[in-house]
Amino acid sequence: MEVQQEYQNTIIESDGSRTIIVVGDNVEGIASALKSETRREIIKILRKEPLDVSRLAAKLNQTEANVSAQIQQLQKAGLVKSRYEPGDHGVRKICEVQIDRIIIELE
């Protein structure tokens, strides 16, 4: 299955595990997404359970706007995906990790 986002990487699913294979210049996009401590913490939290941006912001003790911006960077890299669901006060953006493992292939 191909990731249709800013960076074209291949995701392989087997045994319930999702591995993203990163090739060539796409390594820079993944590295950029992972260089932020906040984004790495978001991935750790979302590996346990999908959460909406509000709850994720509360766990990180950060603003929803900042967490939303960080999620966008992770989505561009193909590491996180989001979906929208009805909430108590409008629509909630539910985020979850898209991968379990990253393989970097150097060209």
ROSE-892610 format. One record per residue: residue number from 0; residue in three letters; x, y, z of N, C-alpha, C in turn. Coordinates in Angstrom, 3 decimals, m for minus. Each point is the difference from the previous one (the first is absolute). Example, Ala and Ser with C-alpha at 12.3 -4.5 7.8 and 13.67 -1.06 7.14 Angstrom:
<sevexs>
@nuvex=0&zamar=ALA&nxx=13.190&nyy=m5.690&nzz=7.800&caxx=m0.890&cayy=1.190&cazz=0.000&cxx=0.900&cyy=1.200&czz=0.000;
@nuvex=1&zamar=SER&nxx=m0.350&nyy=1.050&nzz=m0.720&caxx=0.820&cayy=1.190&cazz=0.060&cxx=m0.770&cyy=1.090&czz=0.730;
</sevexs>
This chain:
<sevexs>
@nuvex=0&zamar=MET&nxx=0.854&nyy=m1.161&nzz=0.000&caxx=m0.854&cayy=1.161&cazz=0.000&cxx=0.903&cyy=1.228&czz=0.000;
@nuvex=1&zamar=GLU&nxx=m0.222&nyy=0.923&nzz=m0.885&caxx=0.803&cayy=1.215&cazz=m0.112&cxx=m0.609&cyy=1.108&czz=0.855;
@nuvex=2&zamar=VAL&nxx=0.814&nyy=0.776&nzz=0.637&caxx=m0.447&cayy=1.143&cazz=0.776&cxx=m0.132&cyy=1.167&czz=m0.968;
@nuvex=3&zamar=GLN&nxx=m1.191&nyy=0.555&nzz=m0.125&caxx=m0.234&cayy=1.116&cazz=m0.905&cxx=0.089&cyy=1.302&czz=0.777;
@nuvex=4&zamar=GLN&nxx=1.208&nyy=0.396&nzz=0.330&caxx=0.208&cayy=1.228&cazz=0.732&cxx=1.205&cyy=0.694&czz=m0.585;
@nuvex=5&zamar=GLU&nxx=0.511&nyy=0.993&nzz=0.676&caxx=1.117&cayy=0.771&cazz=m0.528&cxx=1.201&cyy=m0.893&czz=m0.296;
@nuvex=6&zamar=TYR&nxx=0.257&nyy=m0.986&nzz=0.834&caxx=1.114&cayy=m0.910&cazz=m0.201&cxx=m0.551&cyy=m1.344&czz=m0.437;
@nuvex=7&zamar=GLN&nxx=0.514&nyy=m0.531&nzz=m1.091&caxx=m0.455&cayy=m1.291&cazz=m0.504&cxx=0.835&cyy=m1.104&czz=0.634;
@nuvex=8&zamar=ASN&nxx=m0.567&nyy=m0.757&nzz=0.893&caxx=0.648&cayy=m1.117&cazz=0.660&cxx=m0.921&cyy=m1.199&czz=m0.102;
@nuvex=9&zamar=THR&nxx=0.552&nyy=m1.183&nzz=0.144&caxx=m0.788&cayy=m1.219&cazz=m0.066&cxx=m0.272&cyy=m0.499&czz=1.406;
@nuvex=10&zamar=ILE&nxx=m1.246&nyy=m0.353&nzz=0.269&caxx=m0.366&cayy=m0.585&cazz=1.287&cxx=m0.331&cyy=m1.471&czz=m0.235;
@nuvex=11&zamar=ILE&nxx=0.630&nyy=m0.865&nzz=0.769&caxx=m0.234&cayy=m1.434&cazz=m0.077&cxx=m0.693&cyy=m0.428&czz=1.283;
@nuvex=12&zamar=GLU&nxx=m1.084&nyy=m0.747&nzz=m0.137&caxx=m0.700&cayy=m0.527&cazz=1.170&cxx=0.178&cyy=m1.508&czz=0.048;
@nuvex=13&zamar=SER&nxx=0.486&nyy=m0.484&nzz=1.140&caxx=0.111&cayy=m1.444&cazz=0.200&cxx=m0.015&cyy=m0.291&czz=1.497;
@nuvex=14&zamar=ASP&nxx=m0.669&nyy=m1.061&nzz=0.368&caxx=m0.095&cayy=m0.420&cazz=1.400&cxx=m0.498&cyy=1.120&czz=0.905;
@nuvex=15&zamar=GLY&nxx=m0.882&nyy=0.851&nzz=m0.505&caxx=m0.553&cayy=1.089&cazz=0.793&cxx=0.953&cyy=1.167&czz=0.187;
@nuvex=16&zamar=SER&nxx=1.167&nyy=m0.051&nzz=m0.617&caxx=0.998&cayy=1.060&cazz=0.114&cxx=0.075&cyy=0.758&czz=m1.319;
@nuvex=17&zamar=ARG&nxx=0.171&nyy=1.311&nzz=0.099&caxx=0.091&cayy=0.835&cazz=m1.199&cxx=1.397&cyy=0.597&czz=m0.072;
@nuvex=18&zamar=THR&nxx=0.683&nyy=m0.279&nzz=m1.087&caxx=1.360&cayy=0.479&cazz=m0.207&cxx=0.008&cyy=0.960&czz=m1.169;
@nuvex=19&zamar=ILE&nxx=0.645&nyy=1.144&nzz=0.165&caxx=0.148&cayy=0.950&cazz=m1.093&cxx=1.437&cyy=m0.111&czz=m0.505;
@nuvex=20&zamar=ILE&nxx=0.139&nyy=m0.129&nzz=m1.315&caxx=1.313&cayy=m0.068&cazz=m0.624&cxx=0.270&cyy=1.350&czz=m0.650;
@nuvex=21&zamar=VAL&nxx=1.052&nyy=0.646&nzz=0.444&caxx=0.343&cayy=1.347&cazz=m0.444&cxx=1.235&cyy=m0.091&czz=m0.885;
@nuvex=22&zamar=VAL&nxx=m0.081&nyy=0.627&nzz=m1.179&caxx=1.080&cayy=m0.104&cazz=m0.974&cxx=0.452&cyy=1.386&czz=m0.439;
@nuvex=23&zamar=GLY&nxx=1.298&nyy=0.152&nzz=m0.202&caxx=0.567&cayy=1.204&cazz=m0.613&cxx=m0.291&cyy=1.282&czz=0.750;
@nuvex=24&zamar=ASP&nxx=m0.432&nyy=1.015&nzz=m0.759&caxx=m0.242&cayy=1.324&cazz=0.573&cxx=m1.140&cyy=0.018&czz=1.009;
@nuvex=25&zamar=ASN&nxx=m0.851&nyy=m1.015&nzz=m0.016&caxx=m1.101&cayy=m0.050&cazz=0.959&cxx=0.492&cyy=m0.149&czz=1.435;
@nuvex=26&zamar=VAL&nxx=1.252&nyy=m0.430&nzz=0.169&caxx=0.584&cayy=m0.129&cazz=1.334&cxx=m0.011&cyy=1.360&czz=0.704;
@nuvex=27&zamar=GLU&nxx=0.242&nyy=1.061&nzz=m0.741&caxx=0.016&cayy=1.337&cazz=0.592&cxx=m1.354&cyy=0.357&czz=0.605;
@nuvex=28&zamar=GLY&nxx=m1.095&nyy=m0.369&nzz=m0.657&caxx=m1.333&cayy=0.286&cazz=0.517&cxx=m0.282&cyy=m0.736&czz=1.297;
@nuvex=29&zamar=ILE&nxx=0.380&nyy=m1.257&nzz=0.047&caxx=m0.192&cayy=m0.803&cazz=1.221&cxx=0.888&cyy=0.556&czz=1.116;
@nuvex=30&zamar=ALA&nxx=1.262&nyy=0.271&nzz=m0.329&caxx=0.931&cayy=0.530&cazz=1.006&cxx=m0.494&cyy=1.337&czz=0.546;
@nuvex=31&zamar=SER&nxx=m0.505&nyy=0.846&nzz=m0.880&caxx=m0.518&cayy=1.300&cazz=0.429&cxx=m1.187&cyy=m0.169&czz=0.943;
@nuvex=32&zamar=ALA&nxx=m0.880&nyy=m0.934&nzz=m0.330&caxx=m1.176&cayy=m0.247&cazz=0.849&cxx=0.409&cyy=m0.533&czz=1.367;
@nuvex=33&zamar=LEU&nxx=1.054&nyy=m0.805&nzz=0.049&caxx=0.405&cayy=m0.637&cazz=1.252&cxx=0.992&cyy=0.819&czz=0.826;
@nuvex=34&zamar=LYS&nxx=0.496&nyy=1.111&nzz=m0.548&caxx=0.994&cayy=0.768&cazz=0.756&cxx=m0.618&cyy=0.782&czz=1.159;
@nuvex=35&zamar=SER&nxx=m1.304&nyy=0.185&nzz=m0.018&caxx=m0.677&cayy=0.725&cazz=1.067&cxx=m0.333&cyy=m0.937&czz=1.161;
@nuvex=36&zamar=GLU&nxx=0.406&nyy=0.397&nzz=1.192&caxx=m0.314&cayy=m0.796&cazz=1.193&cxx=m1.512&cyy=m0.112&czz=0.198;
@nuvex=37&zamar=THR&nxx=m0.720&nyy=1.077&nzz=m0.276&caxx=m1.463&cayy=m0.018&cazz=0.133&cxx=m0.615&cyy=m1.006&czz=m0.950;
@nuvex=38&zamar=ARG&nxx=0.457&nyy=m0.031&nzz=m1.245&caxx=m0.560&cayy=m0.947&cazz=m0.968&cxx=0.325&cyy=m1.440&czz=0.386;
@nuvex=39&zamar=ARG&nxx=1.197&nyy=m0.231&nzz=0.521&caxx=0.339&cayy=m1.359&cazz=0.456&cxx=m0.888&cyy=m0.398&czz=1.181;
@nuvex=40&zamar=GLU&nxx=m0.281&nyy=0.940&nzz=0.887&caxx=m0.880&cayy=m0.281&cazz=1.143&cxx=m1.420&cyy=m0.288&czz=m0.475;
@nuvex=41&zamar=ILE&nxx=m0.467&nyy=0.734&nzz=m1.002&caxx=m1.330&cayy=m0.251&cazz=m0.573&cxx=m0.075&cyy=m1.430&czz=m0.525;
@nuvex=42&zamar=ILE&nxx=1.026&nyy=m0.434&nzz=m0.702&caxx=0.015&cayy=m1.370&cazz=m0.533&cxx=m0.059&cyy=m1.015&czz=1.137;
@nuvex=43&zamar=LYS&nxx=0.778&nyy=0.224&nzz=1.051&caxx=m0.013&cayy=m0.924&cazz=1.151&cxx=m1.401&cyy=m0.104&czz=0.607;
@nuvex=44&zamar=ILE&nxx=m0.647&nyy=1.132&nzz=0.169&caxx=m1.341&cayy=0.014&cazz=0.598&cxx=m1.004&cyy=m0.686&czz=m0.916;
@nuvex=45&zamar=LEU&nxx=0.063&nyy=0.323&nzz=m1.288&caxx=m0.976&cayy=m0.564&cazz=m0.943&cxx=0.222&cyy=m1.480&czz=m0.277;
@nuvex=46&zamar=ARG&nxx=1.179&nyy=m0.522&nzz=0.282&caxx=0.233&cayy=m1.442&cazz=m0.160&cxx=m0.860&cyy=m0.779&czz=0.992;
@nuvex=47&zamar=LYS&nxx=m0.329&nyy=0.606&nzz=1.128&caxx=m0.812&cayy=m0.671&cazz=1.023&cxx=m1.471&cyy=0.021&czz=m0.359;
@nuvex=48&zamar=GLU&nxx=m0.466&nyy=1.134&nzz=m0.568&caxx=m1.411&cayy=0.135&cazz=m0.352&cxx=m0.215&cyy=1.223&czz=m0.880;
@nuvex=49&zamar=PRO&nxx=m0.968&nyy=m0.067&nzz=m0.911&caxx=m0.351&cayy=1.200&cazz=m0.775&cxx=m0.625&cyy=1.040&czz=0.939;
@nuvex=50&zamar=LEU&nxx=0.299&nyy=1.263&nzz=m0.234&caxx=m0.548&cayy=1.068&cazz=0.836&cxx=m0.392&cyy=1.183&czz=m0.870;
@nuvex=51&zamar=ASP&nxx=m0.938&nyy=0.796&nzz=0.514&caxx=m0.320&cayy=1.239&cazz=m0.700&cxx=1.022&cyy=1.060&czz=0.419;
@nuvex=52&zamar=VAL&nxx=0.081&nyy=1.050&nzz=m0.798&caxx=0.996&cayy=1.045&cazz=0.209&cxx=m0.131&cyy=0.625&czz=1.394;
@nuvex=53&zamar=SER&nxx=m1.214&nyy=0.193&nzz=0.485&caxx=m0.197&cayy=0.607&cazz=1.325&cxx=0.611&cyy=m0.848&czz=1.102;
@nuvex=54&zamar=ARG&nxx=m0.269&nyy=m1.282&nzz=m0.014&caxx=0.550&cayy=m0.886&cazz=1.038&cxx=1.505&cyy=m0.123&czz=m0.119;
@nuvex=55&zamar=LEU&nxx=0.480&nyy=m0.051&nzz=m1.240&caxx=1.438&cayy=m0.070&cazz=m0.229&cxx=0.689&cyy=1.260&czz=0.522;
@nuvex=56&zamar=ALA&nxx=m0.587&nyy=1.156&nzz=m0.253&caxx=0.546&cayy=1.268&cazz=0.498&cxx=0.033&cyy=0.008&czz=1.527;
@nuvex=57&zamar=ALA&nxx=m1.048&nyy=m0.509&nzz=0.627&caxx=m0.040&cayy=m0.047&cazz=1.465&cxx=1.108&cyy=m0.899&czz=0.551;
@nuvex=58&zamar=LYS&nxx=0.216&nyy=m1.151&nzz=m0.638&caxx=1.057&cayy=m0.910&cazz=0.459&cxx=1.383&cyy=0.611&czz=m0.146;
@nuvex=59&zamar=LEU&nxx=0.172&nyy=0.803&nzz=m1.037&caxx=1.290&cayy=0.628&cazz=m0.256&cxx=0.159&cyy=1.348&czz=0.704;
@nuvex=60&zamar=ASN&nxx=m1.090&nyy=0.487&nzz=0.608&caxx=m0.011&cayy=1.312&cazz=0.638&cxx=0.392&cyy=1.098&czz=m1.000;
@nuvex=61&zamar=GLN&nxx=m0.609&nyy=m0.089&nzz=m1.188&caxx=0.247&cayy=0.964&cazz=m1.072&cxx=m1.328&cyy=0.459&czz=m0.577;
@nuvex=62&zamar=THR&nxx=0.054&nyy=1.040&nzz=m0.820&caxx=m1.231&cayy=0.505&cazz=m0.604&cxx=m0.461&cyy=m0.931&czz=m1.120;
@nuvex=63&zamar=GLU&nxx=m1.296&nyy=0.023&nzz=m0.260&caxx=m0.553&cayy=m0.791&cazz=m1.095&cxx=0.573&cyy=0.458&czz=m1.338;
@nuvex=64&zamar=ALA&nxx=0.217&nyy=1.306&nzz=m0.143&caxx=0.550&cayy=0.531&cazz=m1.251&cxx=1.397&cyy=m0.565&czz=m0.254;
@nuvex=65&zamar=ASN&nxx=0.836&nyy=m0.049&nzz=1.030&caxx=1.345&cayy=m0.539&cazz=m0.167&cxx=m0.047&cyy=m1.489&czz=m0.325;
@nuvex=66&zamar=VAL&nxx=m0.804&nyy=m0.739&nzz=0.726&caxx=m0.095&cayy=m1.442&cazz=m0.245&cxx=m0.539&cyy=m0.262&czz=m1.401;
@nuvex=67&zamar=SER&nxx=m0.961&nyy=0.769&nzz=m0.425&caxx=m0.550&cayy=m0.156&cazz=m1.343&cxx=1.081&cyy=0.247&czz=m1.058;
@nuvex=68&zamar=ALA&nxx=0.829&nyy=1.000&nzz=0.195&caxx=1.098&cayy=0.285&cazz=m0.930&cxx=1.010&cyy=m1.149&czz=m0.022;
@nuvex=69&zamar=GLN&nxx=0.273&nyy=m0.571&nzz=1.168&caxx=0.939&cayy=m1.126&cazz=0.074&cxx=m0.578&cyy=m1.235&czz=m0.702;
@nuvex=70&zamar=ILE&nxx=m1.290&nyy=m0.218&nzz=0.175&caxx=m0.683&cayy=m1.123&cazz=m0.668&cxx=0.093&cyy=0.164&czz=m1.514;
@nuvex=71&zamar=GLN&nxx=m0.164&nyy=1.208&nzz=m0.492&caxx=0.099&cayy=0.240&cazz=m1.441&cxx=1.363&cyy=m0.414&czz=m0.536;
@nuvex=72&zamar=GLN&nxx=1.055&nyy=0.307&nzz=0.729&caxx=1.346&cayy=m0.393&cazz=m0.430&cxx=0.146&cyy=m1.522&czz=m0.018;
@nuvex=73&zamar=LEU&nxx=m0.550&nyy=m0.661&nzz=1.001&caxx=0.062&cayy=m1.462&cazz=0.045&cxx=m0.827&cyy=m0.627&czz=m1.118;
@nuvex=74&zamar=GLN&nxx=m1.110&nyy=0.627&nzz=m0.347&caxx=m0.823&cayy=m0.487&cazz=m1.106&cxx=0.730&cyy=0.148&czz=m1.324;
@nuvex=75&zamar=LYS&nxx=0.659&nyy=1.125&nzz=m0.225&caxx=0.751&cayy=0.211&cazz=m1.243&cxx=1.035&cyy=m1.097&czz=m0.203;
@nuvex=76&zamar=ALA&nxx=0.611&nyy=m0.432&nzz=1.094&caxx=1.027&cayy=m1.034&cazz=m0.066&cxx=m0.597&cyy=m1.402&czz=m0.080;
@nuvex=77&zamar=GLY&nxx=m1.321&nyy=m0.114&nzz=0.144&caxx=m0.650&cayy=m1.307&cazz=m0.077&cxx=0.080&cyy=m0.818&czz=1.275;
@nuvex=78&zamar=LEU&nxx=0.314&nyy=0.654&nzz=1.117&caxx=0.152&cayy=m0.712&cazz=1.270&cxx=m1.280&cyy=m0.056&czz=0.823;
@nuvex=79&zamar=VAL&nxx=m0.886&nyy=0.959&nzz=m0.220&caxx=m1.261&cayy=0.088&cazz=0.744&cxx=m1.124&cyy=0.238&czz=m0.999;
@nuvex=80&zamar=LYS&nxx=m1.169&nyy=m0.531&nzz=0.316&caxx=m1.184&cayy=0.287&cazz=m0.815&cxx=m1.104&cyy=0.502&czz=0.911;
@nuvex=81&zamar=SER&nxx=m0.948&nyy=0.707&nzz=m0.582&caxx=m1.097&cayy=0.585&cazz=0.773&cxx=m1.326&cyy=m0.276&czz=m0.669;
@nuvex=82&zamar=ARG&nxx=m1.035&nyy=0.028&nzz=0.818&caxx=m1.371&cayy=m0.108&cazz=m0.505&cxx=m0.868&cyy=0.913&czz=0.860;
@nuvex=83&zamar=TYR&nxx=m1.127&nyy=0.383&nzz=m0.522&caxx=m0.898&cayy=0.893&cazz=0.728&cxx=m1.225&cyy=m0.758&czz=0.462;
@nuvex=84&zamar=GLU&nxx=m0.406&nyy=0.259&nzz=1.247&caxx=m1.187&cayy=m0.625&cazz=0.589&cxx=m0.818&cyy=1.071&czz=0.706;
@nuvex=85&zamar=PRO&nxx=m1.310&nyy=m0.210&nzz=0.082&caxx=m0.824&cayy=0.955&cazz=0.746&cxx=0.404&cyy=m0.002&czz=1.483;
@nuvex=86&zamar=GLY&nxx=m0.001&nyy=1.180&nzz=0.592&caxx=0.314&cayy=0.133&cazz=1.417&cxx=m1.113&cyy=0.728&czz=0.719;
@nuvex=87&zamar=ASP&nxx=0.196&nyy=0.263&nzz=1.274&caxx=m1.008&cayy=0.697&cazz=0.800&cxx=m0.201&cyy=1.438&czz=m0.475;
@nuvex=88&zamar=HIS&nxx=1.061&nyy=0.627&nzz=m0.464&caxx=m0.065&cayy=1.403&cazz=m0.413&cxx=0.550&cyy=0.166&czz=m1.417;
@nuvex=89&zamar=GLY&nxx=m0.500&nyy=m0.771&nzz=m0.919&caxx=0.475&cayy=0.089&cazz=m1.386&cxx=0.706&cyy=m1.269&czz=m0.419;
@nuvex=90&zamar=VAL&nxx=1.023&nyy=0.161&nzz=m0.823&caxx=0.726&cayy=m1.132&cazz=m0.562&cxx=1.333&cyy=m0.163&czz=0.716;
@nuvex=91&zamar=ARG&nxx=0.357&nyy=m1.262&nzz=0.275&caxx=1.282&cayy=m0.301&cazz=0.636&cxx=0.943&cyy=m0.609&czz=m1.033;
@nuvex=92&zamar=LYS&nxx=1.254&nyy=0.412&nzz=0.032&caxx=1.024&cayy=m0.570&cazz=m0.871&cxx=0.707&cyy=m1.091&czz=0.799;
@nuvex=93&zamar=ILE&nxx=m0.224&nyy=m1.253&nzz=m0.399&caxx=0.602&cayy=m1.150&cazz=0.674&cxx=1.282&cyy=m0.364&czz=m0.739;
@nuvex=94&zamar=CYS&nxx=1.095&nyy=m0.117&nzz=0.743&caxx=1.304&cayy=m0.283&cazz=m0.595&cxx=0.491&cyy=m1.367&czz=0.455;
@nuvex=95&zamar=GLU&nxx=0.686&nyy=m0.692&nzz=m0.896&caxx=0.603&cayy=m1.281&cazz=0.360&cxx=1.274&cyy=m0.214&czz=m0.797;
@nuvex=96&zamar=VAL&nxx=0.888&nyy=m0.802&nzz=0.572&caxx=1.257&cayy=m0.310&cazz=m0.662&cxx=m0.294&cyy=m0.907&czz=m1.193;
@nuvex=97&zamar=GLN&nxx=0.676&nyy=0.270&nzz=m1.094&caxx=m0.197&cayy=m0.781&cazz=m1.211&cxx=1.044&cyy=m1.098&czz=m0.152;
@nuvex=98&zamar=ILE&nxx=1.097&nyy=0.080&nzz=0.726&caxx=1.090&cayy=m0.963&cazz=m0.161&cxx=0.505&cyy=m0.493&czz=1.351;
@nuvex=99&zamar=ASP&nxx=0.673&nyy=m1.155&nzz=m0.027&caxx=0.626&cayy=m0.545&cazz=1.202&cxx=1.523&cyy=0.001&czz=m0.104;
@nuvex=100&zamar=ARG&nxx=0.469&nyy=m0.003&nzz=m1.251&caxx=1.422&cayy=m0.141&cazz=m0.254&cxx=0.383&cyy=0.818&czz=m1.228;
@nuvex=101&zamar=ILE&nxx=1.227&nyy=0.511&nzz=m0.021&caxx=0.508&cayy=0.751&cazz=m1.147&cxx=1.270&cyy=m0.693&czz=m0.482;
@nuvex=102&zamar=ILE&nxx=0.065&nyy=m0.262&nzz=m1.302&caxx=1.203&cayy=m0.526&cazz=m0.635&cxx=0.492&cyy=1.060&czz=m0.978;
@nuvex=103&zamar=ILE&nxx=1.252&nyy=0.356&nzz=0.115&caxx=0.591&cayy=0.981&cazz=m0.904&cxx=0.917&cyy=m0.723&czz=m0.959;
@nuvex=104&zamar=GLU&nxx=m0.283&nyy=0.138&nzz=m1.294&caxx=0.860&cayy=m0.588&cazz=m1.026&cxx=0.828&cyy=1.108&czz=m0.624;
@nuvex=105&zamar=LEU&nxx=1.300&nyy=m0.101&nzz=0.119&caxx=0.898&cayy=1.000&cazz=m0.563&cxx=0.284&cyy=m0.353&czz=m1.455;
@nuvex=106&zamar=GLU&nxx=m0.059&nyy=0.996&nzz=m0.851&caxx=0.264&cayy=m0.227&cazz=m1.421&cxx=1.458&cyy=0.245&czz=m0.314;
</sevexs>
